[in-house]
Amino acid sequence: MAKKSQIERNEKRRRLAKKFTARRAKLKALAKDKDLSPEDRFNARLKLAALPRNSAPSRIRLRCELTGRSRGNYRKFKLCRMAIRELGSSGQIPGMIKSSW
């Protein structure tokens, strides 16, 4: 189980990313617009840099939904490898069977 502080920090990043998505997209569009003057584009970049760092979607860490583990995660299930193994062995994941040969 991951530390509670790490899980909460990641949740805070999710909330901030959701809150600033529209503003961030608008500023990025202004900064990339070749029709604007260089000063306006530069000001858009400055405003973009002034936004909270944790509002960037790239700062969100993929964590296991059950344990909060940050490594060995499968994006399809949003679970870590150990949680998938346990759930798969107990028959909780449809279509997943224990391999044997």
Secondary structure, 3 states (H helix, E strand, C coil): CCCHHHHHHHHHHHHHHHHHHHHHHHHHHHHHCCCCCHHHHHHHHHHHHHCCHHHCHHHCCCCCCCCCCCCCEECCCCEEHHHHHHHHHCCCCCCCCCCCC
